[in-house]
């Protein structure tokens, strides 16, 4: 899905919610969490930065078959470990 339609625009949260088929609450949560930049013009008028919205939505796109790099497996130490009984350990103290 191309999100370039949002670039260069200031969008009302209600319009954004309808276009993305999300709730308006979700859009306001994204703003609150700092995922999307917005400007509050008055107590009842908020506008979302379209570039910020497009960048956020593009970062969430899943590409099937793409693999993320996995961390290196944990390496075990090569030193030999000896098992001691509780009696042996008590005698060393």
C-alpha positions in Angstrom: 0.0 0.0 0.0 1.4 3.4 -1.0 1.3 5.9 1.8 2.6 8.8 -0.4 -0.9 10.2 -0.5 -0.4 11.5 3.0 2.9 13.3 2.3 2.9 17.1 2.3 -0.5 17.3 4.0 -1.9 18.1 7.4 -4.6 15.6 8.2 -7.4 15.6 10.8 -7.3 12.6 13.1 -10.9 11.6 12.0 -9.9 11.7 8.3 -6.8 9.7 9.0 -8.8 7.1 11.0 -11.2 6.7 8.1 -8.5 6.4 5.5 -6.6 3.8 7.5 -9.7 1.9 8.7 -8.6 2.5 12.3 -10.3 4.0 15.2 -9.8 7.7 16.1 -8.6 6.5 19.5 -5.7 4.6 17.9 -4.6 7.7 15.9 -4.6 9.8 19.1 -2.6 7.0 20.9 0.0 7.1 18.1 0.3 10.9 18.6 0.5 10.5 22.4 3.2 7.8 22.1 5.2 10.1 19.8 5.0 7.7 16.8 3.3 10.3 14.7 3.9 14.1 14.9 0.9 16.4 15.2 0.1 20.0 15.9 -2.7 21.1 18.2 -4.1 24.3 16.7 -6.8 24.8 19.3 -8.5 22.9 22.1 -10.6 21.0 19.5 -8.4 21.1 16.4 -5.5 18.7 15.9 -3.7 18.1 12.6 -1.3 15.2 11.9 1.9 15.8 9.8 1.4 13.6 6.7 5.1 13.0 6.2 5.4 11.7 9.8 2.4 9.5 9.3 3.7 8.1 6.0 7.1 7.3 7.5 5.5 5.6 10.5 3.2 3.5 8.3 6.1 2.5 6.0 8.1 1.3 8.9 5.4 -1.1 9.9 5.1 -2.8 6.5 5.8 -6.5 6.6 7.6 -8.0 3.6 6.9 -11.8 3.3 10.1 -13.9 3.0 12.4 -11.2 4.4 14.4 -12.4 7.3 15.8 -10.3 10.0 19.3 -10.9 11.2 19.3 -13.1 14.2 21.8 -12.6 17.1 24.7 -14.9 17.3 24.0 -18.1 19.3 25.3 -18.1 22.9 28.7 -19.7 23.1 29.4 -22.2 25.8 32.7 -22.0 27.6 35.1 -24.6 26.6 36.6 -25.0 30.1 35.9 -28.3 31.7 33.6 -28.2 34.6 34.0 -30.6 37.4 31.1 -31.6 39.6 31.7 -31.4 43.4 29.5 -32.9 46.1 28.3 -30.8 48.9 30.7 -32.7 51.3 33.7 -31.8 49.2 32.6 -28.2 48.9 32.1 -28.0 52.7 35.6 -29.3 53.3 37.1 -26.5 51.2 35.5 -23.8 53.2 
